[in-house]
């Protein structure tokens, strides 16, 4: 007769999600690369190409110059998003994160800050456009970020998602490159998308 070993759960041991998060937070990306934890997957992205940066540049200039509310912007701010749904933990770095200047939201913030007070995030599609179109959209909505602006280079279109509810935005406004796109309060201006052509 042989003895059968029964696995006993070890109390106090970290979960798989905790181990993944700890590994992610201790990760040292190669210089110029950035790592994000999205839906339980660690994604390391190379530096963006010149067209990507050109699109971000034109967006940032317009927001800074034309917004009715004075905006602060960060191009590398880590956001710790709300976990739940399909995402056990989420650590994302939007291409641009905007907040009202009066909040001084980025001053003294940790590397991975909560999204409270963020007015809008923006992404420009890169090597994995569905990450921006689908996954990040759901994560930003779940976190309650009021506006998500997506500059989609493959479809030559800008999408503005608003009014987050649970894991989705309930409003979307689209503009083909070359057409203006109204960005609501606190920005209150029409984005000129001709520079994206």
N, C-alpha and C positions, 0 to 999 in steps of 0.2 A: 504494500500500500504506500502510495506516495502522498506527500503533503502538497496542497495547492496553496500557493501564495495569493493572498488577497491584497490588492492595492488599497491602501488607506489614504484618504486625502490628508495632505499635510496642512494643518491649520496655519494661517499666517503667511503662506507662500504666495508670491506674486502671481497674478493672472497673466495669460499670454499677452493681453493688451498692455498690461503694466510693463512687461519685459520689453515689448516692442517700443513703447514710449520711452523707456529708460535708454534703450539702444539708440533711438532716434536723437534724444537730447544730448547724448554723449558723442554723436557722430561729428567728425571733423571733415567737412567737404573740401575738395580741392579748391585752391584759390580761384575765385571768379565763379564757381559753381554755387548753386543753392539747393538745399534739401528741404522738402516739405513732407509732412505725414498726412496723407489724404485717404480716407476710408480704409485705414489699416495697412496702407502700402507706403513705403518710403520711396520718394521720387527725388532723384538727384538730376537737376537740369543744368545743361551747359550755359555759358554766357549767351545772352540773346544776340541775334544778328542785328545789323545796322538798320534795316527797315523797321524792325520791332521797336528799337530805341527812337527812331524818327517819329513813329506814331505816338509813343509816350511823350516825347518832347512837345509835339504840337498840342496834345491834350493838356499837359501841365501848364503850358503858356496860356492857353485860353482860360483854364480854370482860375489861375492866379490873376490874370488881367481883367476878366469879365464877370466873375461871380459877384453877386450882390453882397454876399457875406464873405469877409476876409477868411481865406482858407489856408490851413497848414497842410503840407503834403509830405508823405514819406514814400520813397521808392523801394525800401527794403525792410519794412516793419513786419515783424513776425506777429501773426494773430493766432491766439489759441481760441478756437471756435467751440461752440457748444457740441458736446458729444450726444449721441443718440441716433436713432434710426440705423442707417447702415454704417455710420461712422463712429467707431468706438472712441477715438481720439483724433483731433484734427489740429495740425499746426501748419498754417498756410502763410505764404509771403506773397501778397498781391503785388502786381506790377506798380500800382499806385494806391495809396490809402489816404483819404481826405477827411479832415475834421475841422470844425470851426476854430479859427485861430484863438478866439477868446478862451477856449477850453484848455489850451496848452497841453493837449492830450499826449503828445509824444515826450514831453519833458519828464525825465525821471522814470519813464516806463521801462519795465523789464524787457529783455529780448523778445519774449513771447507774451504779449499783452492781451487782455480781454478786449472784445470789440465794442464795448459800451462807449458811446460818444462818436463812433465812426459814422460819418455822413454818407460816404460812398467809397466803394472799392472799384478798381478798374483792372481789366486784364486785356492783353493783346494776344491773340492765338499764336501758338508756337508749334513745336514738334508734335504735341498731343492735344489737338484742338478740342477733343471731346472732354478733356479734363476741365477746360474753361467753360465750354458750352453746357455741360451737364453736371459733372461732379461738384465743381466749385460753386456753381449757381445754387445747387441744393444746400451746400454747406453755408454759403453766405446768407441764404434765406433763413435757414434754421437758426443762425446766430442773430437774426433780427437786424442785419445791416440794411438800412432803408433803401439804398440804391446800389445797383451793380451795373456797371457800364462795360460792355464787351465789344472790343474792336476786333472783328472777325476778318482776317486778311484773306482767307480762302473763299468766303462768300461775298467779299467786298461790301460788308454791311456792319453798321453799328447797332447794337441792341442795348436798350436801357430797361432794366428790370426794376420794378418798384413794388411797394406795398407787400412786404414779406408776410407770409402766413404759413406756419409750420415749416415744411421743407421746400416750399415753392414761392415764387413771386406771383402775385395775382394780376399784375399789370406788366405789359411789355410794349415798348415803343421802338419801332425799327426805322432806320434810315439807310438807304444805299449811299455808298461813298459819293460825295458831291452834294448830297441833300442836307439841309440843316436838321438838327435834332434838339428839341426843347428839353433842357434839363431843369427840373422843378426846384422849388425852395429846398434848401437854403441857397442854391446856386443861382437860379432864376436867369438863365441866359440860353441862347440858341448856340449849340456847338456847331462850328463850321467844320464839316467833314471833307471839304475839298482837299486839304493837305494830305489825306489818306490815299488819294488816287495815285 
